[in-house]
Every structure is written in C-alpha cells, then in structure tokens.
Amino acid sequence: MFARAFRVRANTNIKGSDRRKLRSEVAAAFPTLSTEQLAELVPNKEELNVIKIHSHKGEAITVYMNHRNPILFELEKVLYPTVYTLWVYPDLLPAFVTWPPVLQKLAGGADLMLPGVVVPPSGLPQVQRGTLCAVTLLGNRAPVAVGVATMSTEEMLAAGMKGKGFAVLHTHLDHLWEYGDKSSPPTLAPLVTDSAAKESAGDEEELQGKEPSSSCSPEPEQHVDIRDLSLKDRDPCAELLGEEELHENRAAEPAEHASTEHQQGAEDSRTPQEQMDALFNQCFFHALKCKVKKSDLPLLTSTFLGSHMVSCCPTGKQLDIKKSSYKKFSKFLQCMQHQRILQVKELSRGVESIVDVDWKHPDIRAFAVPEGFSSASAAQDSKSEDREQVYHAPEIIPLYGVSTKMLPLFQESGHRKGSILSSSEVRNIIINYVKSNELVDETNKNFVKVNAILCDCLLDKSEQDEISHLKWDELLSRCLEQLQPLHQVSFSGQEPVVRKGNIEPIDISIAQRSSNKKVTIIKNLELYGLDPQCVANTLQQKVQASATISPAPGAKDRVQVQIQGNQIHHLAKMLLEEYQLPRKYIQGLEKAQKLGRKK
C-alpha cells in the first residue's frame, strides 16, 4: 500500500474529545493494550496530529502521528499499527517469521508467500482468515511488516505452506516508514516458549558429544542471523522456504562465509543474478575493509560505488546493479543498513551519502581479501584514492509537468494534471492539437490561430483581446513557460531521479575575508554527484591552499567548499575538463582573476 509515494491532503492537531474517542477505538481494536500503554500511545497533552493522505491507488487513508512518527493508520474505518508502534509493543499482533532477504521484496510492494514463512518448533500462531498479523525476521522479534492473513493457520498447513499467506499493508523501508524518523528496528531476542525450553533442556544431554545435525528450525538462541548458517545447514529447509527464497538467502551472504573452493565449485550452479549479488557483496566488503577510511566520511554513495567498489572488482568481471536482484544501488545499501553495517543519509532527492560505518561489524572483520589483491596495492590505492576518483557527470534532462492552467490543452491527448513530459513530447502534443483542431492559418502557415483554449492557457488578460495569431516558435515557447519545470538526473549505475524545478547550477563566488583576503566558495556540488570533501582535497593539493567544508547557508543538508584565494581558474579546469561538466551548469566562472594580475 505504501510501496509508492502518497499525497498528503491535510495535517491537523487532534483535540481533547477526539483524543478520547481515538483512545477508545484503539482499546477496542487492540484489547491487549493496558491503560498505561493506551495513555502512552494516545497521550493527553503531547502533540498528536492526524494526516489525511491518498495512496497511489487513490485510497483515502488517515495517519495518526505522535513524536513525529506515524503510530497508526486507518483504512475503511479499520485501525492498523505502524512498525514504529510495533517496535514498542512487539507482542501486539500474532507474529509470523520470515527470512531477512524477503524484507526487500515486501518493501517493494510484494505480499508474503507461504514458502517464505519459517515454521518454529512450537508451531505457527493460530489465526483466522482476515486476522491482522505482524511479520518478523528470523532472529529478531521486532516486527518489520503488517499484513492481513489470507487464510487460517489450518488452511496454511493443509495447503502445504504454498500460496499467498498474507496481504502486506505496510513495511519497514516503505514510504509510510520514511514519513517518520527513519529509525531501524530494535534488536529483540526471540521468545522461548515453555515447551520449547523443556524440549531444548531434554535434548541437551542427548546431543552432548555428538555432532549437531542440520534442522529447518534451529534453536531460538541460534537465531542471530541467517548468514551465520552455512549453505549445508540451510539446504534441508528448501521445501519450507521455497527454492527462490533460498537462492535469495544465498545471494545475500557475504563472500567470506564460504570457502574459495566452495565458491568455485558452486559458481556454475548459480544463476547470473546470484553471481552478480555475490560479486556486489564481495566488492562491498572489500571496499569497506581496504579502501574507505573514517576520515573519508561522509561519502557520496555514487563515489563509493564508482571509485571504491569498482576498483575492488576482480579482473574480467563488471559490476552491474541491473543484473542483480536489488536492481537499484540504493536498495542494496538499504539491505546493508538494515544489517547495521553502515548508515546512509539522503542529502537531496536521489543523492545519498554514507555517514557512518561499523568497522567492528563481524561481517567486515571476517571478510578475507580475495587472491590477486595484495595488501600493499590496497594501501597504495588508499593513499592515492583522492587523486584517482572515477567520476561520471550525470545526464540531466529538462522535463515539464502539466499544470492546472494548461490541463485543458493536454486533456485531448490523454494527459492529466501532473503528467511529466519531455520537450519533444510537448512539441508533438501541441502540433497534433493544432492540426486536429485545424488552427493553422490558411494564408500563412507560419502562424497558428488562437482559439479559446489556447487563449486561456497561453495569453495574459491584457493580451486576450489583442492577439489572434501566434508564430509556431512563440506558441511552443509560451507553452513550455506555462508548464511546471522539472528535471531528470541520471547518475551512473543508478535509477534516474525526477526533481521539481530547474536544477541549481554549481555556484562559485568570491568573498572578502579579514585583512583583505579573498576566498573561493563552491556550492551545490552534491546535486551533481560530486563529493564536496573529495573536491576540497583535490583543490587543496592542486593549489597548495587551505580548503575547508562548512554547512551551506539556507540549504538544508548541504555543505559548501571554501578555499583560500581566487581559485576559479583551477576550479574551472577541474569541473570542465576533468569532470566533463557542461558549462551551462556552472555559475560564476566569469569571476576568474585576469591573467597577469596579482592575487
């Protein structure tokens, strides 16, 4: 339901009487909540807002916000808890367990299929068709999804654990979760039931001195991470998990958890997608262990992929995110962030930065550098990293959105308000509209007759009585001016991103400091996939002058580079020649110091 973006229609604060009504509705929907828990969830005095939204399917949904996080959502007069609420009250709903790699599919809008459900030793929770349920990951009791059972527990078992088990409504990592503080699920140990504890205690004596046998249901204390289980241990679970999900779990393993001999033996049996997943994991851990230093953070994700991970790719192989199961590099990093290996922050739409890495994480520590990558060469690469950044200028395409004023002109071609078009598409639509309505002037075909719709859409009130004809060029230019400006940015190895407005150029300015000293200030580098810290380091080496990074005034989550002196000549050479950025996206090059003049 929230796999795609939604539209916010209203945002209001909930008053006292409405709060009491909401509290009674929550108590009726979730009777296991105590009075104290209800007061926590729906407080009397703290800020509590209600937001009216529409999903991408047009469904009207009410979302209740507390502490800036969505806590409940209401659809067709039924209340549902969000993952933020379930992390505080993990036992609020009956929970079903699945494998960690399945979360990526659920967050993308997929429902939970029964082959992906793990059957614990104590059996599945007893639910009826239509029961609201939570979904957890193996090894962690913190729910990551909310869904409705499509069949009862008896029907699930009778069907051989095949078919669709749950219609998923909301997940961790979806757009409703992103509307909150984007925190990660807490780590909650799985509960050990009394029967399971007795069984475990009884079996402990029998298993002493014997080798453990593989099982589809390892003991709860072993439920730390699916990656801790070897391939051999997990093979008997193929019937339960399903072949597709088992392959996903294998693909999600870091390369270091299997020996080199096993990898070579299994290379031919893996699908190309599984091999690409394994290659991404190998290069990811290799880059974190040997290439990236703490001083490099924050690091743009595009730089991390294009410079660090690509340099760790074995000879004869090439990283291609499209050929992996992730499809997007951001999805791959979300998976790694979910495993608490690193933390990613969105600087602006489509531009993300790695802000923290847990170098003590067991997966990074256990990673062994593949043969052919010597430690000496890794150290040399690390030292020369700033000088050898592989940067590919983004492809920027201007786009146009259909506005309310222009809607009558585009309705005939089947477009609605908000439809996104390229300039060539706009041109073709206008040409077809003019021809289909026979608006070409019979005496001079360079002119177009202005009918009532063109008059309302393109002419000001003062012009409507004076202009009856427009030249083709003027007609098209006026049309583009009235449409909402948008632009599409495509970074190497990433999905294109569409943003509102025209892209801001890289802004270069000269400022006067104390003692009549000048400094060069560079802004908006992040919009073009450039790492400000890398640019500062490179400039500092080129001109032998001090360079610093500071927050950009008036721009949230952006920084500016400041370097001593008028360095626009060096900066222009770097941006235009080395980074191959078009001149039209750079503002301030005319402020370069004239040759022969003292600095």
C-alpha positions as CSV (number, residue, x, y, z in Angstrom):
1,M,0.0,0.0,0.0
2,F,2.9,2.4,0.9
3,A,5.4,0.9,-1.6
4,R,4.9,4.1,-3.7
5,A,4.7,7.7,-2.7
6,F,1.5,9.1,-1.3
7,R,-0.1,12.6,-1.4
8,V,-0.7,14.5,1.9
9,R,-4.1,16.3,1.8
10,A,-4.4,17.7,5.4
11,N,-2.4,17.9,8.6
12,T,-4.2,18.9,11.8
13,N,-3.8,18.6,15.6
14,I,-6.1,16.3,17.5
15,K,-8.2,18.0,20.3
16,G,-9.2,16.5,23.6
17,S,-12.5,15.0,22.8
18,D,-11.2,13.5,19.6
19,R,-8.2,12.0,21.5
20,R,-10.6,10.3,23.9
21,K,-12.6,8.9,21.0
22,L,-9.4,7.7,19.3
23,R,-8.2,6.1,22.6
24,S,-11.4,4.1,22.9
25,E,-11.2,3.0,19.3
26,V,-7.6,1.8,19.8
27,A,-8.6,0.0,23.0
28,A,-11.4,-1.8,21.1
29,A,-9.1,-2.7,18.2
30,F,-6.2,-3.9,20.4
31,P,-7.7,-5.2,23.7
32,T,-4.3,-6.5,24.9
33,L,-3.0,-2.9,25.5
34,S,-3.1,-1.8,29.2
35,T,-4.5,1.5,30.3
36,E,-0.9,2.8,30.7
37,Q,0.1,1.7,27.2
38,L,-3.0,3.4,25.8
39,A,-2.1,6.6,27.5
40,E,1.5,6.3,26.1
41,L,0.2,5.6,22.5
42,V,-2.5,8.3,22.6
43,P,-1.3,10.9,25.1
44,N,-3.4,13.6,26.7
45,K,-1.1,16.6,26.4
46,E,1.7,15.7,23.9
47,E,1.4,16.7,20.3
48,L,-0.8,14.3,18.3
49,N,-1.6,15.0,14.7
50,V,-3.9,13.5,12.2
51,I,-2.9,13.5,8.5
52,K,-5.2,12.8,5.5
53,I,-3.4,11.1,2.6
54,H,-4.2,9.4,-0.7
55,S,-2.2,6.4,-1.7
56,H,-1.0,5.9,-5.3
57,K,-4.1,3.8,-5.9
58,G,-6.4,6.7,-4.7
59,E,-7.3,5.1,-1.4
60,A,-8.1,7.7,1.4
61,I,-6.0,6.9,4.5
62,T,-5.9,8.6,7.8
63,V,-2.5,8.6,9.6
64,Y,-2.0,9.4,13.3
65,M,1.3,11.0,14.2
66,N,3.0,11.0,17.7
67,H,6.5,12.3,18.4
68,R,6.9,12.9,14.6
69,N,6.4,9.2,13.8
70,P,3.3,7.6,12.3
71,I,1.8,5.4,15.0
72,L,-1.5,4.2,13.5
73,F,-3.2,4.4,10.1
74,E,-6.9,3.9,9.4
75,L,-8.3,2.5,6.2
76,E,-12.0,1.9,5.6
77,K,-12.6,2.5,9.4
78,V,-10.2,-0.2,10.5
79,L,-7.1,0.8,12.6
80,Y,-3.7,-0.7,11.9
81,P,-0.5,-0.2,13.9
82,T,2.7,1.0,12.1
83,V,6.1,-0.6,12.6
84,Y,7.1,2.3,14.9
85,T,4.2,1.2,17.3
86,L,5.0,-2.5,17.0
87,W,8.6,-1.9,17.9
88,V,7.3,-0.5,21.3
89,Y,4.7,-3.2,21.6
90,P,6.1,-6.2,19.7
91,D,3.5,-8.7,21.0
92,L,0.5,-6.6,20.0
93,L,-0.3,-8.8,17.0
94,P,0.3,-12.5,16.3
95,A,3.7,-12.7,14.5
96,F,5.0,-14.8,11.7
97,V,8.7,-15.2,10.9
98,T,10.4,-14.9,7.5
99,W,13.9,-14.7,6.2
100,P,15.8,-11.3,6.2
101,P,16.2,-11.1,2.3
102,V,12.4,-11.3,1.9
103,L,12.0,-7.8,3.5
104,Q,13.3,-6.2,0.3
105,K,10.5,-7.9,-1.7
106,L,7.9,-6.8,0.9
107,A,9.1,-3.2,0.9
108,G,8.8,-3.2,-2.9
109,G,5.0,-4.0,-2.6
110,A,5.0,-7.8,-2.7
111,D,2.8,-9.9,-0.4
112,L,4.2,-12.6,1.8
113,M,4.0,-16.1,0.3
114,L,3.8,-19.1,2.5
115,P,7.1,-20.7,1.2
116,G,8.8,-17.7,2.8
117,V,7.3,-18.3,6.3
118,V,9.5,-20.1,8.8
119,V,7.7,-22.7,10.9
120,P,9.1,-22.6,14.5
121,P,9.4,-25.7,16.7
122,S,6.3,-24.6,18.7
123,G,4.3,-24.3,15.5
124,L,2.6,-21.3,13.8
125,P,0.4,-18.9,15.6
126,Q,-3.3,-19.8,15.4
127,V,-5.1,-17.2,13.3
128,Q,-8.2,-17.0,11.2
129,R,-8.6,-15.6,7.7
130,G,-8.6,-11.8,7.9
131,T,-6.6,-11.6,11.1
132,L,-4.2,-8.7,11.4
133,C,-0.7,-10.1,11.8
134,A,2.9,-8.9,12.2
135,V,5.9,-10.2,10.2
136,T,9.3,-10.5,11.9
137,L,12.7,-11.6,10.6
138,L,14.5,-14.7,11.7
139,G,16.5,-13.9,14.8
140,N,14.7,-10.6,15.7
141,R,11.3,-10.3,17.3
142,A,10.9,-6.7,16.2
143,P,8.1,-6.6,13.5
144,V,9.1,-5.3,10.0
145,A,5.7,-5.6,8.3
146,V,1.9,-5.5,9.0
147,G,-0.5,-7.6,6.9
148,V,-3.8,-9.5,6.9
149,A,-3.9,-13.3,6.8
150,T,-5.4,-14.5,3.6
151,M,-6.2,-18.0,5.1
152,S,-6.4,-19.5,8.6
153,T,-3.5,-21.4,10.1
154,E,-5.2,-24.8,9.4
155,E,-5.7,-23.8,5.8
156,M,-2.0,-22.8,5.5
157,L,-0.9,-26.2,6.8
158,A,-3.4,-28.0,4.7
159,A,-2.1,-26.2,1.6
160,G,1.4,-27.5,2.3
161,M,2.6,-24.0,3.1
162,K,2.1,-22.9,-0.5
163,G,0.4,-19.9,-2.0
164,K,-0.2,-16.4,-0.7
165,G,-0.3,-16.2,3.1
166,F,-0.5,-12.5,3.9
167,A,-1.7,-9.3,2.1
168,V,1.0,-6.9,3.2
169,L,-0.2,-3.3,4.0
170,H,2.9,-1.6,5.5
171,T,6.6,-2.4,6.0
172,H,9.8,-1.1,7.3
173,L,11.5,0.9,4.5
174,D,8.3,1.8,2.7
175,H,7.0,5.4,2.2
176,L,5.0,5.5,5.5
177,W,8.1,4.5,7.4
178,E,10.0,7.2,5.6
179,Y,7.5,9.7,6.8
180,G,8.8,9.2,10.3
181,D,12.3,9.5,11.7
182,K,13.5,6.5,9.5
183,S,14.9,4.6,12.5
184,S,15.9,1.0,12.3
185,P,14.1,-1.9,14.1
186,P,15.4,-2.6,17.6
187,T,17.1,-6.0,18.2
188,L,14.7,-8.1,20.3
189,A,15.6,-11.7,21.2
190,P,13.0,-14.3,20.1
191,L,10.8,-15.6,22.9
192,V,11.5,-19.2,24.2
193,T,8.2,-20.9,25.0
194,D,8.0,-23.3,28.0
195,S,7.6,-26.4,25.8
196,A,10.5,-25.3,23.6
197,A,12.6,-24.7,26.7
198,K,11.8,-28.1,28.1
199,E,12.5,-29.8,24.8
200,S,15.8,-27.9,24.5
201,A,16.8,-28.9,28.0
202,G,15.9,-32.6,27.4
203,D,17.7,-32.7,24.1
204,E,20.9,-31.1,25.5
205,E,22.0,-34.2,27.3
206,E,21.4,-36.4,24.2
207,L,23.4,-34.1,21.9
208,Q,26.4,-33.8,24.2
209,G,29.4,-35.4,22.5
210,K,27.5,-35.7,19.2
211,E,27.8,-33.5,16.1
212,P,24.8,-31.2,15.6
213,S,22.5,-32.2,12.7
214,S,21.0,-29.7,10.3
215,S,17.5,-28.7,11.0
216,C,14.9,-26.5,9.5
217,S,14.2,-25.0,12.9
218,P,17.4,-24.1,14.8
219,E,17.0,-23.3,18.5
220,P,16.0,-19.8,19.3
221,E,19.3,-18.8,20.7
222,Q,20.8,-19.6,17.3
223,H,18.5,-17.1,15.6
224,V,21.1,-14.4,15.3
225,D,21.4,-14.0,11.6
226,I,20.6,-16.3,8.7
227,R,24.1,-15.5,7.3
228,D,25.6,-17.4,10.4
229,L,24.1,-20.7,8.9
230,S,26.2,-22.5,6.3
231,L,24.7,-23.5,3.0
232,K,24.8,-27.1,4.1
233,D,22.8,-26.3,7.2
234,R,20.1,-24.4,5.2
235,D,19.7,-26.9,2.3
236,P,17.1,-29.1,4.2
237,C,14.9,-26.0,4.5
238,A,14.5,-25.8,0.8
239,E,11.0,-27.3,0.8
240,L,9.9,-25.0,3.6
241,L,11.4,-21.7,2.4
242,G,11.0,-22.3,-1.3
243,E,13.7,-22.5,-3.9
244,E,13.5,-18.9,-4.9
245,E,13.8,-17.5,-1.3
246,L,16.7,-19.9,-0.5
247,H,18.6,-18.6,-3.5
248,E,18.0,-15.0,-2.2
249,N,19.5,-16.0,1.1
250,R,22.5,-17.5,-0.6
251,A,22.9,-14.3,-2.7
252,A,22.7,-12.2,0.4
253,E,25.7,-13.9,2.1
254,P,29.0,-12.0,2.2
255,A,31.6,-13.8,0.1
256,E,33.8,-14.6,3.1
257,H,31.3,-17.0,4.7
258,A,32.1,-19.7,2.1
259,S,35.5,-21.0,1.3
260,T,37.2,-20.2,-2.0
261,E,36.9,-23.9,-3.0
262,H,33.2,-24.0,-2.3
263,Q,32.6,-20.8,-4.3
264,Q,34.5,-22.1,-7.3
265,G,32.6,-25.4,-7.1
266,A,29.2,-23.7,-6.9
267,E,30.0,-21.0,-9.5
268,D,28.4,-22.9,-12.4
269,S,25.3,-23.9,-10.4
270,R,24.4,-20.3,-9.5
271,T,22.2,-18.2,-11.8
272,P,23.8,-15.0,-13.3
273,Q,21.7,-12.9,-10.9
274,E,23.0,-14.8,-7.9
275,Q,26.6,-14.4,-9.1
276,M,26.1,-10.7,-9.5
277,D,24.6,-10.5,-6.0
278,A,27.7,-12.3,-4.7
279,L,30.0,-10.0,-6.6
280,F,28.3,-6.9,-5.2
281,N,28.7,-8.3,-1.7
282,Q,32.4,-9.1,-2.3
283,C,33.2,-5.7,-3.6
284,F,31.2,-4.0,-0.9
285,F,33.0,-5.6,2.0
286,H,36.4,-5.4,0.2
287,A,35.9,-1.6,-0.3
288,L,34.9,-1.1,3.3
289,K,37.8,-3.1,4.6
290,C,40.6,-1.8,2.4
291,K,39.5,1.4,0.6
292,V,37.3,3.6,2.8
293,K,38.7,5.3,5.9
294,K,36.8,7.0,8.7
295,S,38.2,10.4,7.5
296,D,36.5,9.8,4.1
297,L,33.1,10.0,5.7
298,P,30.6,11.4,4.8
299,L,31.0,9.7,1.4
300,L,28.6,10.0,-1.5
301,T,27.1,6.6,-2.4
302,S,27.8,7.3,-6.1
303,T,31.5,7.9,-5.2
304,F,31.6,4.8,-3.1
305,L,30.3,2.7,-6.0
306,G,32.1,4.4,-8.9
307,S,35.5,4.7,-7.1
308,H,35.8,2.2,-4.3
309,M,33.7,-0.8,-5.2
310,V,34.6,-0.7,-8.9
311,S,38.3,-0.8,-8.0
312,C,37.7,-3.9,-5.9
313,C,36.1,-5.8,-8.8
314,P,38.1,-8.8,-10.0
315,T,39.7,-8.6,-13.4
316,G,37.3,-9.8,-16.2
317,K,34.2,-9.0,-14.2
318,Q,32.0,-5.9,-14.1
319,L,29.5,-4.6,-11.5
320,D,26.0,-4.1,-13.0
321,I,23.3,-3.4,-10.4
322,K,20.6,-4.1,-13.1
323,K,21.7,-7.7,-13.3
324,S,21.4,-8.2,-9.5
325,S,18.3,-9.0,-7.5
326,Y,18.5,-5.5,-6.0
327,K,18.1,-3.6,-9.3
328,K,19.0,-0.3,-7.6
329,F,22.1,0.5,-5.6
330,S,20.0,2.3,-3.0
331,K,18.1,-0.9,-2.4
332,F,21.4,-2.7,-1.9
333,L,22.6,-0.1,0.6
334,Q,19.2,-0.3,2.4
335,C,19.8,-4.0,2.9
336,M,23.3,-3.4,4.3
337,Q,21.9,-0.6,6.5
338,H,19.2,-3.0,7.8
339,Q,22.1,-5.3,8.9
340,R,23.6,-2.3,10.8
341,I,26.8,-2.4,8.7
342,L,26.6,1.3,7.7
343,Q,24.3,4.3,7.9
344,V,23.1,6.2,4.8
345,K,21.6,9.7,4.8
346,E,19.7,11.3,2.0
347,L,21.2,14.8,1.1
348,S,18.6,15.6,-1.5
349,R,16.3,13.5,-3.6
350,G,18.4,10.9,-5.4
351,V,21.6,12.0,-3.7
352,E,22.7,9.9,-0.7
353,S,25.7,9.8,1.5
354,I,27.3,7.2,3.7
355,V,27.7,8.9,7.1
356,D,28.8,6.1,9.3
357,V,30.3,2.6,9.0
358,D,30.6,0.0,11.8
359,W,34.1,-1.3,11.1
360,K,33.7,-3.7,14.1
361,H,30.8,-5.5,12.4
362,P,31.5,-9.2,12.3
363,D,30.9,-9.4,8.5
364,I,33.6,-6.7,7.8
365,R,36.1,-8.3,10.3
366,A,35.6,-11.8,8.8
367,F,36.0,-10.7,5.2
368,A,39.1,-12.0,3.6
369,V,40.6,-10.1,0.7
370,P,40.5,-12.3,-2.4
371,E,43.6,-13.5,-4.0
372,G,45.2,-11.1,-6.5
373,F,44.5,-8.1,-4.3
374,S,47.7,-7.6,-2.2
375,S,47.7,-5.6,1.0
376,A,50.4,-3.4,-0.5
377,S,48.4,-2.5,-3.5
378,A,45.3,-1.9,-1.3
379,A,47.4,0.5,0.8
380,Q,48.7,2.3,-2.3
381,D,45.2,2.6,-3.6
382,S,44.0,4.0,-0.3
383,K,46.7,6.7,-0.4
384,S,46.1,7.8,-4.0
385,E,42.3,7.4,-3.7
386,D,41.6,11.1,-3.7
387,R,43.6,11.7,-6.9
388,E,42.0,8.8,-8.7
389,Q,38.3,9.3,-8.2
390,V,36.3,7.9,-11.1
391,Y,33.6,10.5,-11.7
392,H,30.9,10.3,-14.4
393,A,29.0,13.5,-15.0
394,P,25.2,12.9,-14.6
395,E,22.9,13.1,-17.5
396,I,20.4,16.0,-17.0
397,I,17.2,16.2,-19.0
398,P,14.7,19.1,-18.6
399,L,11.1,17.9,-18.2
400,Y,7.7,19.6,-17.8
401,G,4.7,18.9,-15.7
402,V,1.1,19.6,-16.8
403,S,-0.2,22.4,-14.6
404,T,-3.8,23.2,-13.7
405,K,-3.9,26.1,-16.1
406,M,-2.5,24.0,-19.0
407,L,-4.7,21.0,-18.4
408,P,-7.4,21.9,-21.0
409,L,-4.7,21.9,-23.7
410,F,-3.4,18.5,-22.8
411,Q,-6.6,16.6,-21.9
412,E,-7.3,15.9,-25.5
413,S,-4.1,13.8,-25.7
414,G,-5.0,11.8,-22.6
415,H,-2.8,13.6,-20.1
416,R,-3.7,14.6,-16.6
417,K,-2.5,17.2,-14.1
418,G,1.0,16.3,-13.0
419,S,1.8,14.3,-16.1
420,I,5.5,14.5,-16.8
421,L,6.6,15.2,-20.4
422,S,9.9,15.9,-22.3
423,S,10.2,18.9,-24.5
424,S,9.8,16.8,-27.7
425,E,6.7,15.2,-26.3
426,V,5.2,18.7,-25.5
427,R,6.1,19.8,-29.0
428,N,4.4,16.8,-30.6
429,I,1.3,17.2,-28.5
430,I,0.9,20.9,-29.4
431,I,1.5,20.2,-33.1
432,N,-1.1,17.4,-33.1
433,Y,-3.6,19.7,-31.2
434,V,-3.2,22.5,-33.7
435,K,-3.6,20.2,-36.7
436,S,-6.5,18.2,-35.3
437,N,-8.4,21.5,-34.5
438,E,-7.4,23.0,-37.9
439,L,-5.8,26.0,-36.3
440,V,-3.0,26.5,-38.9
441,D,-3.5,29.8,-40.7
442,E,-4.6,29.2,-44.3
443,T,-2.9,32.3,-45.7
444,N,0.4,32.0,-43.7
445,K,1.2,28.5,-42.4
446,N,3.9,30.0,-40.1
447,F,1.1,31.3,-37.9
448,V,-1.4,29.5,-35.7
449,K,-4.9,30.8,-34.9
450,V,-5.5,31.2,-31.2
451,N,-8.8,29.5,-30.2
452,A,-10.5,29.8,-26.7
453,I,-8.3,27.1,-25.1
454,L,-5.0,28.5,-26.4
455,C,-6.2,32.0,-25.3
456,D,-6.9,30.9,-21.7
457,C,-3.8,28.8,-21.4
458,L,-1.1,31.0,-23.1
459,L,-2.2,34.6,-23.1
460,D,-2.3,37.2,-20.3
461,K,-5.6,39.0,-19.7
462,S,-4.2,42.1,-21.4
463,E,-3.3,40.2,-24.5
464,Q,-6.5,38.2,-25.0
465,D,-8.2,41.0,-26.9
466,E,-5.2,41.9,-29.0
467,I,-3.6,38.6,-30.1
468,S,-5.4,36.3,-32.5
469,H,-2.4,34.6,-34.1
470,L,0.9,33.2,-32.8
471,K,4.0,32.1,-34.6
472,W,4.9,28.4,-34.1
473,D,8.1,29.2,-32.2
474,E,6.3,31.6,-29.9
475,L,3.4,29.2,-29.4
476,L,5.8,26.4,-28.2
477,S,7.9,28.7,-26.1
478,R,4.9,30.1,-24.3
479,C,3.6,26.6,-23.7
480,L,6.9,25.5,-22.1
481,E,6.9,28.6,-19.9
482,Q,3.4,27.8,-18.6
483,L,4.2,24.2,-17.7
484,Q,5.8,23.2,-14.4
485,P,9.6,22.9,-14.7
486,L,11.1,19.6,-13.7
487,H,14.4,17.9,-14.4
488,Q,15.6,14.3,-14.5
489,V,19.1,13.4,-13.2
490,S,20.7,10.1,-14.1
491,F,23.8,9.0,-12.2
492,S,26.0,6.2,-13.4
493,G,24.7,2.8,-12.1
494,Q,21.6,4.4,-10.5
495,E,17.9,4.8,-11.5
496,P,17.0,8.2,-12.9
497,V,15.6,10.7,-10.4
498,V,13.0,13.4,-11.3
499,R,13.1,16.6,-9.2
500,K,10.9,19.7,-9.2
501,G,12.1,23.0,-10.7
502,N,15.2,23.6,-12.7
503,I,18.5,22.1,-11.4
504,E,20.5,24.6,-9.5
505,P,24.0,25.2,-11.1
506,I,27.2,24.8,-9.2
507,D,27.6,28.2,-7.7
508,I,31.1,29.7,-7.5
509,S,31.6,33.0,-5.7
510,I,34.5,35.1,-4.3
511,A,34.1,36.5,-0.8
512,Q,36.2,39.0,1.1
513,R,37.6,38.0,4.5
514,S,39.6,39.8,7.2
515,S,42.9,41.5,6.1
516,N,41.5,41.9,2.6
517,K,42.0,38.2,1.9
518,K,39.8,36.5,-0.7
519,V,38.3,33.1,-0.6
520,T,36.6,31.0,-3.2
521,I,33.2,29.4,-2.2
522,I,31.7,26.5,-4.1
523,K,28.1,25.3,-3.5
524,N,25.6,22.7,-4.9
525,L,28.3,20.1,-5.7
526,E,26.1,17.3,-4.2
527,L,23.4,17.9,-6.8
528,Y,25.8,16.7,-9.5
529,G,27.0,13.6,-7.6
530,L,30.3,15.3,-6.5
531,D,31.7,14.6,-3.0
532,P,32.5,18.1,-1.5
533,Q,35.2,16.6,0.7
534,C,36.9,15.0,-2.3
535,V,36.7,18.3,-4.3
536,A,38.2,20.2,-1.4
537,N,41.1,17.6,-1.0
538,T,41.8,17.7,-4.7
539,L,41.8,21.5,-4.9
540,Q,44.0,21.8,-1.8
541,Q,46.6,19.5,-3.4
542,K,46.4,21.4,-6.8
543,V,46.8,25.0,-5.5
544,Q,48.5,24.3,-2.1
545,A,46.0,26.4,-0.2
546,S,43.8,25.7,2.8
547,A,40.4,24.2,2.0
548,T,37.5,23.7,4.4
549,I,34.0,22.3,4.4
550,S,31.1,24.1,6.2
551,P,27.2,23.9,6.1
552,A,25.8,25.9,3.2
553,P,23.7,28.8,4.5
554,G,20.0,28.5,3.7
555,A,20.4,25.0,2.2
556,K,19.4,22.0,4.4
557,D,21.7,19.0,4.4
558,R,24.2,20.7,2.0
559,V,27.7,21.9,2.5
560,Q,30.0,24.3,0.8
561,V,33.7,24.2,0.0
562,Q,35.8,27.2,0.9
563,I,39.4,27.6,-0.3
564,Q,41.8,30.5,0.2
565,G,42.4,32.9,-2.8
566,N,40.7,33.3,-6.1
567,Q,41.0,29.7,-7.4
568,I,38.3,29.9,-10.2
569,H,40.9,29.1,-13.0
570,H,41.9,25.9,-11.3
571,L,38.3,25.1,-10.4
572,A,37.1,25.7,-14.0
573,K,39.7,23.4,-15.4
574,M,38.8,20.7,-12.9
575,L,35.0,20.9,-13.5
576,L,35.0,21.4,-17.2
577,E,38.0,19.2,-18.3
578,E,38.4,16.6,-15.7
579,Y,34.8,16.1,-14.6
580,Q,33.4,16.9,-18.0
581,L,30.5,19.0,-16.6
582,P,28.7,21.2,-19.2
583,R,29.5,24.9,-18.7
584,K,25.8,25.8,-18.5
585,Y,25.6,24.1,-15.1
586,I,28.4,26.1,-13.6
587,Q,27.7,29.7,-12.4
588,G,30.4,32.2,-11.6
589,L,33.3,31.3,-13.9
590,E,33.4,34.9,-15.2
591,K,34.7,35.9,-11.8
592,A,38.1,34.3,-12.5
593,Q,41.1,36.5,-11.9
594,K,42.5,38.1,-15.0
595,L,45.9,36.8,-16.1
596,G,48.9,38.9,-15.1
597,R,47.1,40.4,-12.1
598,K,48.4,39.8,-8.5
599,K,46.3,37.7,-6.2
